[in-house]
Amino acid sequence: MTFLIGAANSASDAYEIENSLRLPGATNNHLSMVFGSTASNRKTFTFSGWIKLGNAVQFGQKYPNEKYILCSTDAATSTTNVGYGGYTSANTGSFHLQDGRSATYIETTTKFRDPSAWYHLVIRYDSTQSTASNRIFIYVNGVSQPLNYSNSGDPEVDLNTEVDFFIAGDNIDATSADSGNFVHNVNSYYNGGFDAINNSFDGYVTDMHLINAQSLPPTAFGKTDDNGVWVPIKYKGTFNAHSFKLEFKETGASANSSGIGADTSGQDNHFKVGVNSNLAAGDITVDTPTNNFATYNSLRPNNQATLSEGNTFVTGVTGGSTSMEYHQLSTILVNKGKWYWEMKITANNTISANTYIGCGYWDDSDSTHGTTIQGCLVVSGTSNVRGGGSYGNTATFQSSLPAPVQNDIYGFAVNCDDEEITFFRNGSAHGNADNDYSGLSAEQKLLGPYAAHGGSSQLQNIYLNTGNPAFAISSGNTDGNGYGNFEFAPPSGYFALCTKNLAEYG
């Protein structure tokens, strides 16, 4: 049995999506492209892309600033963007289309907040339609969404309204407003007049299409499989000179077929890593709609942490109202099979006391922490690391592990079938924890990656790598099925926490 928070799309089909682009949020992380000419038709287009949320949605917080997944703007005139977040509603979580030229803001009334899910977003725009209600549709996972309009009192898109997608630009590296220079950006950037921090999306995007002069249904890009799950299919239609498709399979920085932003439509509208952008090869991941990897769960209650890097990096806060400044559980929990993940500890200064990493489960009866340690390492200052297993917080730890060093990578081989956890430090095994599951409910046996930090004097930062690392990997190892990217080889018979492996072993 496995447990995946929310209704994430995880099924695979004949069309496999191999890579995605992780947008880390909070800093300049964007791709840029300019068209050499302006399209003759800016009244009709289709956007299609798959999106997985990072801390674009986090428990107990509201996000008044919309996040721009794709935008075109010169900042001095107007802008068009596809994004997430919304500002019309009291709380956020909608997908939207904004067009500054017509003062139009259109968002879904349904909120989408599942950080474990891959969402398929299609925006179908055709302002030439004589019936106003036929001019724009927003679909999520193949379903047409009810929409909320906020455009200066006009409830619909006006007839023959032109958008700012597909307008020519002449300076891809502009860093300030430049009237008439339209730069198309994946993610927000201040050459569009936006706040790069508040408007930058945190999460994952892939299989992104922008198709000029065509109004296409979601069935051009996806379908419902035999299990009732919306899955991607390969788009078999045409692209014109003002269209592109981004699959994020390459790692280069330039605007060519070897770049992160390579256009695979055949039109060579390649994106480059934008000016002042921090995107790099490490932001290409294997977390996709057809193989979804576990991350930290940003909807975890009682949490005082900040998540970034697509929910794979957690950092605490100084002080706090509970005894642990943060406690993070993953989006995928398991109680069957053998699983492997890595956690890398970094710190602002020294490695601080009372840092727990490893394996835990959700326990709603624990009002302070909400999560109970089941098998963890305890990093205690720079003196030692202790390992053990527990039900509740009464572990008997062994003190034979070496003292921690900043940037150590700890591995966890979790054998749910034999109730045993093996701890690794930088690839070497350093002891086991035998867990006693007697008396536990099925829900309490659901384990997953767990991180917590209880000291207020130091900020402890912890990367989680279930196979989609946000930190640099020097060697590169997959599990026995060829999935994931790990610094150290998983033990034989242990697998990455991803949906393809869950379907086989979970």
N, C-alpha and C positions, 0 to 999 in steps of 0.2 A: 504494500500500500504506500502511496506517496501523497503528499499534500502540497499543492501549488496555490499560493495566495492569489485569489482572484481568478478570473476566467481568461487566462492568457492563451493566445493563439500559439499552439505548439506543434500542430500537425504538419507533416511534410507531404509533398505531392511530387509529381514528376518534375516540377520546376523547383529547383533548389536555389535558395539565396545563400551565398557562401560568406558574405562579409557585410559589415555595417560600419558606419562612421560614428564614433563616440564623440559627442560634443560635451566637453567637461563643464561648461557653465562658468560664470563669475569672472571670466577674463576674455580677452579677444581670441576667439576660436572660430574662424570663418574661412570660407572659400569664396573666391571672387571671379567674376567673368563679365566681359562687356561684349555686346553684339556690335559688329561693324556697321550695321545699318538698322533702320527701324522697320519693323514688320508692317506690311500694308493692312493687316487685320489684327487689331488689338481689342476686338469686341467678342472674340470667342477663344476659349482655351480650356484645357483640362490639366489639373494637377493630380498626381497620384504618388503616394509614398507610404512607406511603413515606418512607424514611430513607436519607440519605447521610452517611457518617461523615466527620468532620473529624479533629482530633487526639484524638478519642475512642480512636483506636488509632494508636500511633506506634512506629516500629521500636525494638526492644530494650527497651521499657518495659512494665511491668505496671500495671494500673489496678485496685487493690483496691476503689475506691469506685464503686458502681454509679451510672450516669447516669440521671436521671429525665426521660424524654421527656414523660410525662403523669402527674400525681399528684393525689390528693385526700387531704387530711389536715387535722386540727386540731392535730396534734403532741401534744396532751395525752392523746389516746385511742389512736388507731391511724392507719394509712395504707394506701392502696392505690396502687400505681404500676406503670406500664409503663416499662421502661427497657432500657438497654444496659450491658454491662460485666461484671456478675456478681461474686460474691465466693465462691461455693462452690468453683469450680474453681481449680486452681493458677495458671492464667493466664486472662486474661479475653478477651472477645470474643463473649459470648452475649447473646441477648435474653432478657428475664425479665419475669415478673409477680410482684409482691410484695404480700402482704396482711397487715398487722400484726394485724388483729383475730383471725385464725386462726393467726398465727405461721407463715404459709406463704410459702416462697420457691421459685419454680419457674423454671428456666432451661433453654435449649436446650443440649444437650451439644455440638452442632456450633458451631464458632467462626466468626464472620463478621468479617473484618478488611480487606476490600478498600475503600480510600478512593476508588476511582474508580466504585464501583457504587452504584446506587440499589437498596435492598432493600425489598421489600414485606412488611410484618409484619402478620399477623392473629392475634389472640388470641381464641379462642372459649371462652366460659366458661358452664357450666350446671351448677350444683351440685345441681339437682333430679334429675339422672340417677341411677337406682338402681345402675348399674354405675360404680364409682369411676373406671375408666380412661376413661370417656366424659365426664367432667366438665370437662376442660380440654384444649385443643389449641392449640399454637403452630405457625403456618405461616410459612415464609419463602419467598417467590417461589412460592407455591402448594403447597409441599411440607410435609407434616406432619413436625415435627421430633421426634426422641427427646428426652426431658426428664429433667432431674435435679431431685429434690425435696429440700428441706431445711426441714422444718417440725416441729421438736421431736419427731422420731422417727416422726411419722405420715407414711407414704409418699404419701398422696393427699389431695386436697381433701375435707373431710368433707361428708356429705350436708347440703344446704340451707344451706351457708355463705353468709353475706351479706358483700359487699365494701363498702368505704367510698366507692366511686364513687356518685354520685347522691344523696348526703346534703346537706341544706340547709345554707347558711351565711348569716351576717347581717352580716359585715364583710369586704368584699373587700380592704380595705387594711390588714388586721391585720399587724403586724410581729413578733408573738410568739405563743406558744402560747395558744390560746383554746378551751377545751373546748366542743365542740358546734358550733363555727364551722368548717365544712368548706369550704376554698377549693380549687377545681380549678385547677391550674396546668399550662400547657404549659411544660416545663422546671422545674427545681427552684427553690425559694425558701425563705428561712429562716422565713417565716410557717408553713411546714410543719415546722419543726424541723430542716431539712436544712442542710448546709454548702453555701452557694451556689456556692463555687468547686469543691470536690471532687465535688459531685453534679450540677453543671451540664453538660449535654450540649453538645458542640461538633460542629456539623454542620448538616444541612439536614433539614427535615421538610415534608411536604405531603400534601394529600388525606387529612386526618386525620378519621376517623369514630369516634365513641363512640356505640353504639346500645344503648339500654336494652331489656331484656326480650326480646331476640332472640339466638339462637345461630346465627350465619351462617357458611357455608363461604367460603373465599377466592375461589371462583368468583363470588361476589356482587360482587367488586371488581376482579377481574383474570382474565386468560385466557392461554393459550399460543397465540402467533400461528403463522403458517405457517412461520416460521424456527425454531420451538422456543424462542422467547423469551417469558418471562412479562411481559405488558404490562397497564397499567391499563385498566379499563373503567368506565363510569359506573354507580354504584350506583343501581338503579331501585326499590329497596324503600322501605319507609316509615320514618319517624322519629316517635317519640312525644315528649312534652313534656320528657323527661329525656335527650334525645339531641342531638347536634350534628355538624356537618360543617364543617371549617376548610380553606379553599382558599388563604388568604393572598394575595388579589388586591389588597387595599386597603392604605392607608398611614397611616390615622389612629390615634390613641392611645386613643380612647374605645370603650366597649362598645356599638357600634352597627353598622349595615350598611356604614359607611365606614371601619371600623377594621381594623387588621392582623388582629385575631382575630374578624372577622365570621363569624357562623354562617350558612351558606348552606343549611341543612337546611329552613328555613322555620319553625323553632321559636324563633328569636330568642334563643338562648342564647349571646349574644355575649360574647367575652372582651375585656378591656381590657389595655393595657400596664400591668403590675402596679406596685404601689407600689415605688419605688426601682429600677425596671427601666430598663435602658439600651437596650431595643429601640426602634428608630426606623424611619422609612420606608426608609432605606438597607439594612435587613435583609431587605426583600422582594427576591428575586432571580428571574432567569429560568432558573436551573439546575434542571431538573426531570427526572423519569423519562422524559419523551418528548423531551427535548433536553438532554443531559448535557454540561456544560462542563468543560474541563480545570482542574485545581487543582494546587497543589504535591502531590507524592507523599509522604505521611507515613510510608510504609514504606521510604524511602530509607536504605540502610545507611551507616555511618560518619558519621552526622549529629549535630552538637552544637547544633542549633538548636531553637527553640520555635515551633511552628505554632499559629495561631489563626484566627479569622474564617473557619471552614469551610475551612481549608487554603489561604487566599488571602493570608496575612500571615506573614512569617517574620522572626524576630529572632535574633541570635546570642548568644553567651555571652562573657564576659570570659575570655581565655586559652583554652587548648585543647591537646589532645594531638596534633593534626595541624596542618598549616600553614594550613588553612582552617577557620575556626570553624564554618562551615556550607557546604553545597553542595546546592542543591535542584533537582531536575528535576521535570517535570510528569507528570501521569497519562496524558496523550495525547502520543504521539510520531508524527511524520509524515515521509515521504520523497517525497511526491508532492503537487502542488498549491501554492496560494499562501495564506499565512496571516498574520494580524495579531494582535498582542497589545500590551498596555501594561504598564509597570512603573513604580511610583512609589517614589522613595527618600525615606525619612525617617530621622532619626537622633536619638539622645538629646541629642547636643551638635552637633558639626560633622559634615559629611560626611567620612567617613574614607577612608583609602587602601585600595587593593587590593579594591575592590568590583567584582564582575563581574556583569553582567546581560545577558541576551539569549537566546542560543540554544546548546544543548549536546546531547550524546548520552551514553548510558550506555557506559562502557568498563570492563569488569571487570578488564582487565589493569592498570589504573591503581590500584594498591593504596592510594595515599594519598587520592586524591580520588574515585575511582570514576566520575567524570564528566569528559569531556574537552571543553574549550571548542571550539566550532565557529565561532561568530560572535558576538562580545560587545562591549559597551562596557566599558571599564575606568574606573571613577571613581577618580581618584587625588587624594585630599585635596580641597581647594577650588581647586586650580590648573588642572586641565584634565580633559577626558574624551577618551579615546582609543578609536578603533573599529577593528575589523579582523576578519579571518577566519583560522581556523587549523585544522590537524589536529595534535592534541597541544597543547602549550603554547608554540608557536613562531610566534605571530602577528606579522606586520608591521603595526604600527598607524599610523594617521594621527592627527596631533595638531591638527587644525583645528577641533575642536568647542569650543563655548564652555565656560567654567568652570561646574561644576554649582552649582545653588542648591537648598537644601533644599526638598523637595516638587516638584521637577521631575518631569515625566512623560515617560518615554522610550518611544517606539513602535518596534516591530520588524515590518517587512514581509518575510516569509521566502518566497522563491521557490524551492521545492525543485526545480522543473523546470529552471530556468536556473542553479541553484546560486549564488544571489545574495541578499544580505540588505541591506535599506535601513534606516538608522537615522534616527529622528526624535527631536527634543527639543521638547516642548511644541507639537507639530503641524507643525514645520518640519523638512524633510529635511536631514540633515547627513552625507551620505556613504554609501558602499556598501562591502560586503565581498564579494569573489568567493571562493567556496570551491572547493577542488580535491578532488573526491570520488574521484579515481583511486586505486585500491588499497584502497578501503574496502569492507568487507562490507556487505550489505544492512542488517544490524543497526546498523552504525556510521553509516549514512546516516539513521537515524531521529532526527530533531531535535525538540526541544521547548523551551519556556521554561526558562531556567536562571538561577539566582542563586547567587552564592558571595561570601563575605567572608573576607578573610585577615588583617585587622588585629585585634590583641587589645586595643588601647587604647580603641577606640570600639565601640559596639554599632550595627550597621547594620541598619535595618529596611526591608524591601522588600515592597510590595504587588504582587501579580500580578493582572492583569485580562485574562482571556481573553474577556470579555463579561459577567461577573457580578461587578462591582466591589464591594469592601468599603469603598472610600473614596468620598467625596462626588464626584459628577459634576455639573459646573455646566452643561454644554451638552446632552449626550446624543446619541450617534450610533450607528447600527446599521451592519452591513455591507450589501452589496448585496442580500442575501437577507432583510434585515430582522431579523437575529439579533444579539443582544448589546447592550451598553450601554457605549460608550466615550466618553472625554473628547474625543477627536479622531477625525475621520472616517477610517476605513480607506481606503487607496488603492483605486482602482477595480480590481476583480478579485481583491481579497484578502479573506479571510473569517475569521470567528471560529472558534476551536478548540472546536467543539461537534459532537455526533454527527449532527445533521441535515446539517451541512455536510460532515462526513466521508463520509456516505453518498452525497453527490453528487460530491464532488471528491477524496476521499482514496483 
